Amino acid sequence: MEPVAEEQAFVDRAYHLLADLEESLAQRVRAIAAAPATGTGQDLLERQALFDALAQQSRSAQAARQRLCFGRVDHDDGRVHRIGRIGLRDADGEPVLLDWRAPNAAGFYQATTVDPMGLRRRRRIITRDRTVTHTEDEDLSDPTVIAVDAAARAVDAPRDGRMSDIIATIAGDQDRIIRSSLNQVTVVQGGPGTGKTVVALHRAAWLLYTHRERLARDGVLVIGPSSVFLRYIDQVLPSLGETDVVLLTPGQLYPGVSATRPDAPAVAAIKGDLAMATVIANAVRSRIRVPDHDVTIRLSDGSDVTITAAQLADARKGVPRNGTFHANREPFLRRALDHLCRDRVRRRGEDPGDPDHRLDALVDLVEEPSVRRTLNLMWLPITPERLVSLLLTDADTLARAARGVLSPRQQQLLLRPPGSPWTVDDAPLLDEAADRLGDFVRPTAEVEREDPDYGELRVEDPFARHRPTTTVAERALEDRSWVYGHVVVDEAQELSRMAWRALSRRCSRRSMTVVGDLQQAAHPAGARDWHEALAWAGDRIDVHVLTVTYRITRQVADTATELLTSAGGDAPILHPIREGAPTEELELRLADLVPAILARSDDGRIGVVIPDADADALAAWLTDADPRFACGDDAVDAPIAVLTARETKGLEFDHVFVIEPDAIARQAPRGADIYVACTRATQTLHLVTLVE
């Protein structure tokens, strides 16, 4: 039988089995819904767990419909295995299609003519919809055969605005990274176009498949550089059957905050330094103002109660050494109130040792505004948002907390007007403050005004404040202290030391995939060395380096490297395997810019990279000029995307127009932004200088 006909017959059979699987899963879900419940909590938990498992299997089956089968391996012993998006079995339970993540499928990606891994042939099956269009065979028994790189061919296809999976074209070195151990920090250093991001996402899918029980319970967090980037990649994991994954930007590391505004480089450098952890710790400590003298409180009925200096010291001694600010507040308040109750009972002429008398006094005192005010001023509650806001807007508060830590010049740079929006580098500060403060009842308007009357003299059960959720992703997203089973960080060179500190709290198991390019680091407090940035992970760091770039051509790489080194950066180690058109340098009037860009619009997607200084004006002008131009998150799905260099991190386009390259080269340290801007192109690169 001809290869195409043979594989078409198999693909038809596989789709029939997939349809049977989907119907079987649907029937089981309906049966669970129709079955009577016993009413016990255990029964509800078991039913929910089974429902969640079936829902995950159903999502995986639905995601497998596109390009269900894409590979085949022929073993030396005559066995044949097909490789696909999902594992399928026949009615007798025999495997028909291997999931690409299964151990037996590794040879499809890793076998070479030097090490064929027991295989004599590898076949790629190319389909359109459900029709096999052609096949490509590699003879792994003949070391003289030079294989055609499928990944390089895939890059030649026009972009469609979203990152796609690469399960049919994963290279051997990429596959070994994907299948590396869960219990380590896997670092992938590589230049533009080397496949870092898709490797990280496929690794997440492989881990969820291989360690389903653990990761389904704890979840996976993916950190990307921008909301544009997250929208660009958001279809990859669902296409691989994985949906319970949390996607965040560094500006969203604190729940309820979604910051996109960057700080000026000098300010970002200060906020990103670990010295800010000390400043925040000092600010939290300053909220404890327990006097060293006796305190008498006048009650509303005209009587007094007194707590002595010795009793206040005793209340302080009852505080645990390692608790958070708000957790420690409770035992202090409890002991202080007990001393006040005893004094109240004593003044009434009653026995202070009688618990009933003390309970009566407690009921009276907790309702007294003067008591609440006095005790709250000794251990003044505050929210993370309020604490960080005070540090960044009130010179006296900052000076007290930063004394001996930040210079007067650094303090001056940090200060900003009250009411300023949160910035990306504020999110790790908020997380640090929340970690120091611990759980507390969400603030009211009174707390925001620093009203000392605020505050129950007890700590409420934090679980009572969480609404029920149905997925791990939803629960994790709401819980700042959630510890994920695995964390993926893309464009990791842009994370400050404070951001890494926040992430380490979410990854205490030290299971992480970190991908980035130190040559593209633009953040002034970003990583310069992976081992330094990940020092908290100890010796569990495994670094891989990818140097072969599938995305950018040799001509684009040469231009980007020349501009990078001219701006003070170091030349990267990069090996492009594709040839392309030479870079075009243009001088255009603003009025001629749109026609020049539109001339390329029929050849694929276009990225227009604009300098930060003129970003708002240029983006508005271009999007008003033609509806095919779009900026912000909408740019991902537009024919022509208008973005800053920072917003293009991790993206790719067929054609890239870099507007005012000299300005972009100057706006980030060591030319990082111009290097990023140029290396977004897969086909052609155009450097445009605007003239009068």
C-alpha positions as CSV (number, residue, x, y, z in Angstrom):
1,M,0.0,0.0,0.0
2,E,1.2,3.5,-0.8
3,P,2.3,5.5,2.4
4,V,-0.3,8.1,2.0
5,A,-3.1,5.6,1.6
6,E,-1.8,3.5,4.5
7,E,-1.6,6.4,6.8
8,Q,-5.0,7.7,5.7
9,A,-6.6,4.4,6.7
10,F,-4.9,4.6,10.1
11,V,-6.0,8.2,10.6
12,D,-9.6,7.3,9.8
13,R,-9.5,4.5,12.3
14,A,-8.0,6.8,15.0
15,Y,-10.7,9.4,14.5
16,H,-13.4,6.7,14.9
17,L,-11.7,5.7,18.2
18,L,-11.5,9.3,19.3
19,A,-15.3,9.8,18.7
20,D,-16.0,6.6,20.7
21,L,-13.8,7.9,23.6
22,E,-15.6,11.3,23.6
23,E,-19.0,9.6,23.7
24,S,-17.9,7.2,26.5
25,L,-16.7,10.2,28.6
26,A,-19.9,12.1,27.9
27,Q,-22.0,9.1,29.1
28,R,-20.0,8.8,32.3
29,V,-20.5,12.5,33.0
30,R,-24.2,12.2,32.5
31,A,-24.4,9.2,34.7
32,I,-22.6,11.0,37.5
33,A,-25.0,13.9,37.2
34,A,-28.1,11.6,37.3
35,A,-26.9,9.4,40.1
36,P,-28.6,10.1,43.5
37,A,-26.3,11.6,46.1
38,T,-26.0,10.2,49.7
39,G,-25.7,13.7,51.1
40,T,-22.4,13.1,52.9
41,G,-19.5,15.4,52.4
42,Q,-17.3,12.5,51.4
43,D,-19.7,11.5,48.7
44,L,-19.7,15.0,47.3
45,L,-15.9,15.2,47.3
46,E,-15.6,11.9,45.5
47,R,-18.2,12.8,42.9
48,Q,-16.5,16.2,42.3
49,A,-13.1,14.5,42.0
50,L,-14.4,12.0,39.5
51,F,-16.2,14.7,37.5
52,D,-13.1,16.9,37.4
53,A,-11.0,13.9,36.1
54,L,-13.6,13.1,33.4
55,A,-13.8,16.8,32.4
56,Q,-10.0,16.9,32.0
57,Q,-10.0,13.7,29.8
58,S,-12.9,15.2,27.8
59,R,-10.9,18.5,27.2
60,S,-7.9,16.5,26.1
61,A,-10.0,14.4,23.7
62,Q,-11.5,17.6,22.2
63,A,-8.1,19.2,21.9
64,A,-6.8,16.2,20.0
65,R,-9.2,16.6,17.1
66,Q,-6.8,18.8,15.2
67,R,-3.8,16.9,13.7
68,L,-4.7,13.8,15.8
69,C,-1.8,11.7,14.4
70,F,1.4,13.2,13.1
71,G,4.1,10.5,13.4
72,R,5.2,6.9,13.1
73,V,8.2,4.9,14.2
74,D,9.2,1.5,12.8
75,H,11.3,-0.6,15.3
76,D,14.1,-2.9,14.3
77,D,12.0,-5.9,15.6
78,G,9.1,-5.1,13.3
79,R,6.8,-3.3,15.7
80,V,5.1,-0.1,14.5
81,H,3.9,2.8,16.7
82,R,2.0,5.8,15.6
83,I,2.4,9.0,17.6
84,G,-0.3,11.6,18.3
85,R,-1.8,14.2,20.5
86,I,-3.5,11.7,22.8
87,G,-3.3,8.0,23.6
88,L,-6.0,5.7,22.1
89,R,-6.8,2.1,22.7
90,D,-9.0,-0.3,20.8
91,A,-12.0,-2.3,22.2
92,D,-9.6,-4.9,23.5
93,G,-7.5,-2.4,25.4
94,E,-4.6,-2.6,23.0
95,P,-2.7,0.6,22.3
96,V,-3.4,2.1,18.9
97,L,-2.0,5.6,19.2
98,L,0.8,6.7,21.6
99,D,0.5,10.0,23.4
100,W,3.5,12.2,22.3
101,R,4.4,12.5,26.0
102,A,4.5,8.8,26.7
103,P,8.0,7.3,27.3
104,N,7.7,5.0,24.3
105,A,7.3,8.1,22.1
106,A,10.6,9.7,23.0
107,G,12.4,7.9,20.1
108,F,10.3,9.8,17.6
109,Y,12.0,13.0,18.7
110,Q,15.4,11.8,20.0
111,A,16.5,9.1,17.6
112,T,19.3,9.9,15.2
113,T,21.3,7.9,12.7
114,V,24.2,7.9,15.2
115,D,21.9,6.6,18.0
116,P,18.7,5.2,16.4
117,M,17.3,4.0,19.7
118,G,16.2,0.7,18.2
119,L,14.3,2.4,15.3
120,R,14.9,1.9,11.7
121,R,12.5,4.5,10.3
122,R,10.8,7.7,11.4
123,R,7.8,9.0,9.4
124,R,6.1,12.3,9.7
125,I,2.5,12.3,8.7
126,I,1.3,15.7,7.4
127,T,-2.5,16.3,7.4
128,R,-4.9,19.0,6.5
129,D,-8.1,18.6,8.6
130,R,-8.5,14.8,8.6
131,T,-6.8,14.2,5.2
132,V,-3.3,12.9,4.9
133,T,-1.6,15.1,2.3
134,H,1.9,13.5,2.3
135,T,4.4,11.7,4.4
136,E,8.2,12.2,5.0
137,D,10.4,9.2,5.9
138,E,13.8,9.2,7.5
139,D,16.0,6.1,7.3
140,L,17.6,5.9,10.7
141,S,19.7,2.9,9.8
142,D,21.8,4.8,7.3
143,P,24.2,7.3,8.9
144,T,25.0,8.9,5.6
145,V,21.4,10.2,5.2
146,I,21.0,13.9,6.1
147,A,17.6,14.6,7.5
148,V,15.6,17.7,6.4
149,D,14.8,19.8,9.4
150,A,11.0,19.8,9.9
151,A,11.3,22.7,12.4
152,A,13.0,24.9,9.8
153,R,10.3,24.2,7.2
154,A,7.6,25.0,9.8
155,V,9.0,28.5,10.3
156,D,8.6,29.3,6.6
157,A,4.8,29.0,6.9
158,P,3.1,32.4,7.4
159,R,2.3,33.5,11.0
160,D,-1.3,33.5,12.1
161,G,-1.0,35.7,15.2
162,R,-0.8,32.9,17.8
163,M,1.9,30.5,18.9
164,S,1.2,27.0,17.8
165,D,2.4,23.7,19.3
166,I,5.4,21.9,17.8
167,I,4.7,18.4,18.9
168,A,5.3,17.1,15.3
169,T,8.7,18.9,15.0
170,I,10.3,18.8,18.4
171,A,14.1,18.5,18.0
172,G,16.1,15.9,20.0
173,D,17.8,18.5,22.2
174,Q,14.5,20.2,22.9
175,D,12.8,16.9,23.7
176,R,15.5,16.0,26.3
177,I,14.7,19.3,28.1
178,I,11.0,18.7,27.9
179,R,11.4,15.3,29.6
180,S,13.8,16.4,32.3
181,S,13.1,15.8,36.0
182,L,10.2,17.5,37.8
183,N,12.2,18.0,41.0
184,Q,14.6,20.6,39.7
185,V,14.9,24.1,38.2
186,T,15.4,23.5,34.5
187,V,17.0,26.6,32.9
188,V,16.9,27.1,29.1
189,Q,19.2,29.8,27.9
190,G,18.9,30.6,24.3
191,G,18.8,33.4,21.8
192,P,15.8,34.5,19.7
193,G,14.1,31.8,17.7
194,T,15.8,28.9,19.4
195,G,12.4,27.5,20.6
196,K,12.7,28.3,24.3
197,T,9.1,29.2,24.8
198,V,7.6,26.3,23.0
199,V,9.9,24.0,24.8
200,A,8.8,25.4,28.2
201,L,5.1,25.1,27.3
202,H,5.5,21.5,26.0
203,R,7.5,20.7,29.1
204,A,4.5,21.9,31.2
205,A,2.2,19.7,29.2
206,W,4.6,16.7,29.5
207,L,4.8,17.3,33.3
208,L,1.1,17.5,33.7
209,Y,0.7,14.2,31.8
210,T,3.6,12.4,33.6
211,H,2.9,13.7,37.1
212,R,-0.9,14.2,36.8
213,E,-1.8,13.4,40.4
214,R,0.6,15.8,42.0
215,L,0.2,18.7,39.5
216,A,-3.5,18.4,39.2
217,R,-3.7,19.0,42.9
218,D,-1.2,21.9,43.0
219,G,-1.5,23.4,39.5
220,V,1.0,25.0,37.2
221,L,1.8,28.7,37.0
222,V,3.1,30.3,33.8
223,I,4.7,33.8,34.0
224,G,5.1,35.7,30.8
225,P,6.5,39.2,30.1
226,S,3.2,40.9,29.1
227,S,-0.5,40.4,28.6
228,V,0.1,40.6,24.8
229,F,2.5,37.6,25.1
230,L,0.1,35.6,27.3
231,R,-2.6,36.1,24.7
232,Y,-0.1,35.0,22.0
233,I,0.6,31.7,23.8
234,D,-2.8,31.0,25.4
235,Q,-3.8,28.4,22.8
236,V,-0.7,26.2,23.1
237,L,-1.5,24.4,26.3
238,P,-5.2,24.0,25.5
239,S,-4.3,22.5,22.1
240,L,-2.2,20.0,24.1
241,G,-5.2,19.1,26.3
242,E,-4.1,21.2,29.3
243,T,-6.4,24.0,30.6
244,D,-6.0,24.2,34.4
245,V,-2.9,26.4,34.2
246,V,-2.6,30.0,35.6
247,L,-1.1,32.6,33.3
248,L,0.2,35.8,34.8
249,T,2.6,38.7,34.1
250,P,5.1,40.0,36.6
251,G,2.7,42.9,37.2
252,Q,0.0,40.4,38.4
253,L,2.1,38.6,41.0
254,Y,-0.2,40.2,43.7
255,P,-3.9,39.2,43.5
256,G,-6.2,42.1,42.5
257,V,-3.4,44.0,40.8
258,S,-2.7,43.9,37.0
259,A,0.0,46.5,36.5
260,T,1.4,47.2,33.0
261,R,3.1,50.6,33.5
262,P,6.9,50.4,33.9
263,D,8.9,52.5,36.2
264,A,11.7,54.7,35.0
265,P,14.9,52.6,34.9
266,A,16.5,54.3,37.9
267,V,13.3,53.7,40.0
268,A,12.9,50.1,38.7
269,A,16.5,49.4,39.8
270,I,15.7,50.5,43.4
271,K,12.4,48.6,43.6
272,G,13.9,45.5,42.1
273,D,16.8,45.3,44.6
274,L,16.6,43.0,47.7
275,A,17.2,46.1,49.9
276,M,13.5,46.8,49.5
277,A,12.7,43.6,51.5
278,T,14.5,45.2,54.4
279,V,12.7,48.5,53.9
280,I,9.3,46.7,54.0
281,A,10.3,44.7,57.0
282,N,11.2,47.9,58.8
283,A,7.9,49.5,57.8
284,V,6.0,46.5,59.1
285,R,8.0,46.5,62.4
286,S,7.2,50.2,62.9
287,R,3.5,49.4,63.1
288,I,4.2,47.8,66.5
289,R,4.2,50.7,69.1
290,V,3.8,49.0,72.4
291,P,4.5,51.6,75.1
292,D,7.1,51.1,77.9
293,H,4.9,52.8,80.5
294,D,1.6,52.3,82.2
295,V,-1.5,53.1,80.0
296,T,-4.8,54.2,81.5
297,I,-8.0,54.1,79.3
298,R,-11.1,56.2,80.1
299,L,-14.3,54.2,79.3
300,S,-17.6,55.6,78.1
301,D,-19.2,55.3,81.6
302,G,-16.4,57.5,83.0
303,S,-14.5,54.7,84.7
304,D,-10.9,53.8,84.0
305,V,-8.9,50.6,83.3
306,T,-5.1,50.4,83.4
307,I,-2.5,48.1,81.9
308,T,0.9,48.4,83.4
309,A,4.2,48.5,81.6
310,A,5.1,45.1,83.0
311,Q,1.8,43.7,81.7
312,L,2.4,45.1,78.3
313,A,5.9,43.5,78.3
314,D,4.2,40.2,79.3
315,A,1.8,40.5,76.4
316,R,4.7,41.0,74.0
317,K,6.4,37.9,75.4
318,G,3.4,35.9,74.5
319,V,3.9,36.6,70.8
320,P,5.5,33.8,68.7
321,R,9.0,34.6,67.3
322,N,8.3,33.4,63.7
323,G,4.7,34.6,63.1
324,T,3.5,37.2,60.7
325,F,2.5,40.7,61.8
326,H,-1.2,40.0,61.9
327,A,-0.9,36.5,63.3
328,N,1.2,37.9,66.1
329,R,-1.3,40.6,66.8
330,E,-3.9,38.2,68.0
331,P,-1.9,36.7,71.0
332,F,-0.8,40.2,72.0
333,L,-4.4,41.5,72.0
334,R,-5.6,38.5,73.8
335,R,-3.1,38.8,76.6
336,A,-3.5,42.6,76.8
337,L,-7.3,42.3,77.0
338,D,-7.0,39.7,79.7
339,H,-4.9,42.1,81.8
340,L,-7.5,44.9,81.2
341,C,-10.3,42.6,82.1
342,R,-8.6,41.6,85.4
343,D,-8.2,45.3,86.2
344,R,-11.8,46.0,85.3
345,V,-13.0,43.2,87.6
346,R,-10.7,44.3,90.4
347,R,-12.0,47.9,90.3
348,R,-15.5,46.6,90.6
349,G,-14.5,44.8,93.8
350,E,-14.9,41.4,92.3
351,D,-12.6,38.4,92.2
352,P,-10.3,38.8,89.1
353,G,-9.7,35.0,89.2
354,D,-13.3,34.3,88.5
355,P,-13.7,33.4,84.8
356,D,-17.3,34.5,84.7
357,H,-16.5,37.9,86.0
358,R,-13.7,38.3,83.5
359,L,-16.0,37.2,80.7
360,D,-18.5,39.9,81.6
361,A,-15.7,42.5,81.6
362,L,-14.5,41.2,78.2
363,V,-18.0,41.7,76.7
364,D,-17.9,45.3,77.9
365,L,-14.4,46.1,76.9
366,V,-14.4,44.8,73.3
367,E,-17.2,47.2,72.5
368,E,-15.4,50.2,73.9
369,P,-14.1,52.5,71.1
370,S,-11.4,53.8,73.5
371,V,-10.1,50.3,74.2
372,R,-10.1,49.4,70.5
373,R,-8.3,52.7,69.6
374,T,-5.7,52.3,72.3
375,L,-4.8,48.6,71.6
376,N,-4.9,49.1,67.8
377,L,-2.5,51.9,68.1
378,M,-0.1,49.5,69.9
379,W,-0.3,47.0,67.0
380,L,-1.8,49.0,64.2
381,P,-3.3,46.9,61.5
382,I,-2.7,47.8,57.9
383,T,-3.1,46.3,54.4
384,P,-0.3,45.5,52.0
385,E,-1.6,48.1,49.6
386,R,-1.7,50.8,52.2
387,L,1.8,50.0,53.5
388,V,3.4,50.1,50.1
389,S,1.5,53.2,49.1
390,L,2.7,55.0,52.3
391,L,6.3,54.0,51.5
392,L,6.1,55.4,48.0
393,T,4.2,58.6,48.7
394,D,5.0,59.7,52.3
395,A,8.6,61.0,52.7
396,D,8.6,60.6,56.5
397,T,7.3,57.0,56.4
398,L,9.9,56.1,53.8
399,A,12.7,57.8,55.6
400,R,12.0,55.9,58.8
401,A,11.9,52.6,57.1
402,A,14.8,53.2,54.7
403,R,17.2,54.7,57.2
404,G,20.6,53.1,56.7
405,V,19.3,51.1,53.7
406,L,18.6,53.5,50.9
407,S,20.4,56.8,50.3
408,P,18.5,60.1,50.4
409,R,18.8,60.2,46.6
410,Q,17.2,56.8,46.3
411,Q,14.4,57.7,48.6
412,Q,13.7,60.8,46.6
413,L,13.5,58.8,43.4
414,L,11.0,56.4,44.9
415,L,8.5,59.0,46.0
416,R,5.5,59.8,43.8
417,P,2.2,61.6,44.1
418,P,-0.6,59.9,46.1
419,G,-3.1,58.0,44.0
420,S,-0.5,57.0,41.3
421,P,-1.3,53.8,39.5
422,W,0.5,50.6,40.5
423,T,3.6,49.8,38.3
424,V,5.0,46.4,37.3
425,D,7.7,46.6,39.9
426,D,5.2,47.4,42.7
427,A,3.6,44.0,42.5
428,P,6.6,42.2,44.1
429,L,6.7,44.9,46.8
430,L,3.0,44.3,47.6
431,D,3.7,40.5,47.7
432,E,6.6,41.1,50.1
433,A,4.4,43.3,52.3
434,A,1.6,40.7,52.3
435,D,4.0,38.0,53.3
436,R,5.3,40.0,56.2
437,L,1.9,41.1,57.3
438,G,0.0,37.8,56.9
439,D,-3.7,37.3,56.6
440,F,-6.1,39.9,57.8
441,V,-9.7,41.0,57.1
442,R,-9.8,43.0,54.0
443,P,-9.7,46.7,54.6
444,T,-12.6,49.1,54.9
445,A,-12.6,52.8,54.0
446,E,-11.9,53.5,57.7
447,V,-8.6,51.5,57.5
448,E,-7.6,53.2,54.4
449,R,-7.8,56.5,56.3
450,E,-5.7,54.9,59.1
451,D,-8.7,55.2,61.6
452,P,-7.3,53.6,64.8
453,D,-10.9,52.6,65.8
454,Y,-10.9,50.0,63.1
455,G,-10.3,46.3,63.9
456,E,-12.0,43.5,65.8
457,L,-10.0,42.5,68.8
458,R,-9.8,39.0,67.4
459,V,-8.6,37.3,64.1
460,E,-11.3,35.8,62.0
461,D,-11.2,32.5,60.3
462,P,-9.6,33.2,56.8
463,F,-11.3,30.3,55.1
464,A,-14.7,31.9,55.7
465,R,-13.8,34.7,53.3
466,H,-13.1,32.5,50.3
467,R,-16.0,31.7,48.0
468,P,-16.2,28.1,46.7
469,T,-14.3,27.5,43.4
470,T,-14.4,24.6,41.0
471,T,-10.9,24.4,39.5
472,V,-7.3,24.4,40.8
473,A,-6.6,27.4,38.6
474,E,-9.4,29.4,40.1
475,R,-8.4,28.6,43.7
476,A,-4.7,29.3,43.0
477,L,-5.5,32.6,41.3
478,E,-7.3,33.9,44.4
479,D,-4.8,32.7,47.0
480,R,-1.6,34.8,47.2
481,S,0.1,32.1,49.3
482,W,-0.7,29.2,46.9
483,V,2.3,26.9,46.3
484,Y,2.3,25.6,42.7
485,G,3.5,22.1,41.8
486,H,5.5,23.7,38.9
487,V,6.2,27.2,37.7
488,V,7.2,28.2,34.2
489,V,8.9,31.6,33.7
490,D,9.4,33.0,30.2
491,E,11.6,36.0,29.4
492,A,13.0,35.3,32.8
493,Q,15.9,37.7,32.4
494,E,13.4,40.5,32.9
495,L,12.5,39.5,36.5
496,S,14.0,41.6,39.2
497,R,15.5,40.1,42.4
498,M,12.3,41.1,44.3
499,A,10.2,39.4,41.6
500,W,12.3,36.2,42.0
501,R,11.8,36.5,45.7
502,A,8.0,36.6,45.2
503,L,8.1,33.7,42.8
504,S,10.2,31.6,45.2
505,R,7.3,31.7,47.7
506,R,5.0,30.2,45.1
507,C,7.5,27.5,44.2
508,S,8.8,26.3,47.5
509,R,9.2,22.8,46.0
510,R,11.8,24.2,43.7
511,S,10.2,22.7,40.6
512,M,10.5,25.3,37.8
513,T,11.2,25.8,34.1
514,V,13.1,29.0,33.5
515,V,13.7,30.2,29.9
516,G,15.3,33.4,28.7
517,D,18.1,35.1,27.0
518,L,20.5,37.1,29.1
519,Q,21.5,39.1,26.0
520,Q,18.0,40.5,25.9
521,A,17.8,41.7,29.5
522,A,16.4,45.2,29.7
523,H,15.3,45.4,33.3
524,P,18.0,47.3,35.3
525,A,17.5,44.8,38.2
526,G,17.1,41.8,35.9
527,A,19.2,38.6,35.8
528,R,22.8,38.8,34.7
529,D,23.6,35.2,35.8
530,W,21.1,32.4,36.2
531,H,22.8,30.9,39.3
532,E,22.8,34.3,41.0
533,A,19.1,34.9,40.2
534,L,18.1,31.4,41.3
535,A,20.4,31.2,44.4
536,W,17.3,30.3,46.5
537,A,17.0,27.0,44.6
538,G,20.4,25.8,45.9
539,D,22.1,23.1,43.8
540,R,19.0,21.9,42.0
541,I,19.6,24.0,38.9
542,D,20.1,22.3,35.5
543,V,21.1,24.7,32.7
544,H,20.6,24.0,29.0
545,V,21.8,26.2,26.2
546,L,20.1,26.4,22.8
547,T,22.1,28.1,20.0
548,V,20.3,26.9,16.8
549,T,17.7,29.5,15.8
550,Y,14.9,28.3,13.6
551,R,13.0,31.6,13.5
552,I,15.4,34.3,12.3
553,T,17.4,34.3,9.1
554,R,21.2,34.8,9.0
555,Q,20.6,38.3,7.6
556,V,18.3,39.3,10.5
557,A,20.7,37.9,13.0
558,D,23.6,39.8,11.6
559,T,21.7,43.1,11.6
560,A,20.4,42.6,15.2
561,T,23.9,41.6,16.5
562,E,25.5,44.6,14.8
563,L,23.0,47.0,16.4
564,L,23.3,45.3,19.7
565,T,27.1,45.6,19.9
566,S,27.0,49.2,18.7
567,A,24.8,50.0,21.6
568,G,27.1,48.4,24.1
569,G,25.8,44.8,24.3
570,D,27.8,41.6,23.8
571,A,27.5,39.5,20.7
572,P,25.3,36.4,21.4
573,I,26.1,32.8,20.4
574,L,23.5,32.2,17.7
575,H,23.5,29.8,14.7
576,P,20.8,30.6,12.2
577,I,20.0,27.8,9.8
578,R,17.9,29.8,7.3
579,E,18.9,32.3,4.7
580,G,16.7,35.3,3.9
581,A,16.4,38.8,2.3
582,P,18.9,41.5,3.3
583,T,17.8,44.1,5.8
584,E,16.2,47.2,4.2
585,E,17.1,50.6,5.6
586,L,14.5,53.3,4.8
587,E,14.1,57.0,5.3
588,L,10.5,58.0,5.1
589,R,8.2,60.9,5.9
590,L,5.5,60.0,8.4
591,A,2.9,60.4,5.6
592,D,4.7,57.7,3.6
593,L,5.0,55.2,6.4
594,V,1.6,53.6,6.2
595,P,1.8,52.9,2.4
596,A,5.3,51.4,2.9
597,I,4.0,49.0,5.5
598,L,0.8,48.1,3.7
599,A,2.9,47.1,0.7
600,R,3.9,44.1,2.7
601,S,0.5,43.2,4.1
602,D,-0.3,40.5,1.5
603,D,2.8,38.5,2.4
604,G,2.0,37.6,6.0
605,R,1.7,39.3,9.4
606,I,3.5,42.5,10.2
607,G,5.0,43.8,13.4
608,V,5.6,47.6,13.7
609,V,8.0,48.3,16.6
610,I,7.8,51.9,17.9
611,P,10.1,53.8,20.3
612,D,8.9,54.2,23.9
613,A,9.2,58.0,23.8
614,D,6.7,58.4,20.9
615,A,4.7,55.2,21.5
616,D,1.3,56.8,22.3
617,A,1.4,59.3,19.5
618,L,2.6,56.9,16.8
619,A,0.3,54.1,17.9
620,A,-2.7,56.4,17.7
621,W,-1.6,57.8,14.4
622,L,-1.1,54.4,12.8
623,T,-4.3,52.8,14.2
624,D,-6.3,55.8,13.0
625,A,-4.8,55.7,9.6
626,D,-5.9,52.1,8.7
627,P,-8.1,49.6,10.6
628,R,-5.6,46.8,9.9
629,F,-3.3,48.4,12.4
630,A,-3.9,47.5,16.1
631,C,-2.1,48.0,19.4
632,G,-2.2,46.6,22.9
633,D,-3.7,43.1,23.5
634,D,-5.7,43.4,20.3
635,A,-2.5,43.5,18.3
636,V,-2.1,39.7,18.6
637,D,-5.0,39.0,16.3
638,A,-4.5,42.0,13.9
639,P,-2.8,41.8,10.5
640,I,-0.5,44.6,11.6
641,A,0.6,44.8,15.2
642,V,1.9,48.1,16.6
643,L,3.9,47.5,19.8
644,T,6.9,48.7,21.8
645,A,10.0,46.6,22.0
646,R,9.0,45.5,25.5
647,E,5.6,44.4,24.3
648,T,7.1,42.3,21.4
649,K,9.1,40.1,23.7
650,G,8.4,36.4,22.8
651,L,6.4,37.3,19.7
652,E,7.2,36.7,16.0
653,F,6.1,38.2,12.7
654,D,6.7,37.5,9.1
655,H,7.8,41.1,8.5
656,V,9.0,43.7,11.0
657,F,9.3,47.4,10.6
658,V,11.5,49.0,13.3
659,I,10.7,52.7,13.6
660,E,13.5,55.0,14.7
661,P,16.0,52.2,15.5
662,D,18.5,54.7,16.9
663,A,16.0,55.8,19.5
664,I,15.1,52.2,20.4
665,A,18.8,51.3,20.7
666,R,19.2,54.0,23.3
667,Q,16.1,53.3,25.5
668,A,17.3,50.2,27.3
669,P,20.7,49.2,28.7
670,R,23.3,47.6,26.4
671,G,20.9,47.8,23.3
672,A,18.6,45.1,24.6
673,D,15.5,46.7,23.1
674,I,16.8,47.1,19.6
675,Y,18.0,43.4,19.6
676,V,14.6,42.3,20.7
677,A,12.8,44.4,18.1
678,C,14.9,43.2,15.1
679,T,14.8,39.5,16.1
680,R,11.0,39.3,15.9
681,A,11.2,38.9,12.1
682,T,11.0,35.5,10.4
683,Q,11.2,36.7,6.8
684,T,12.1,40.4,6.3
685,L,13.4,43.3,8.5
686,H,13.0,47.0,7.7
687,L,14.7,49.8,9.6
688,V,12.8,53.0,9.2
689,T,14.1,56.5,10.1
690,L,11.5,59.2,9.9
691,V,12.4,62.5,8.2
692,E,10.7,65.8,7.7
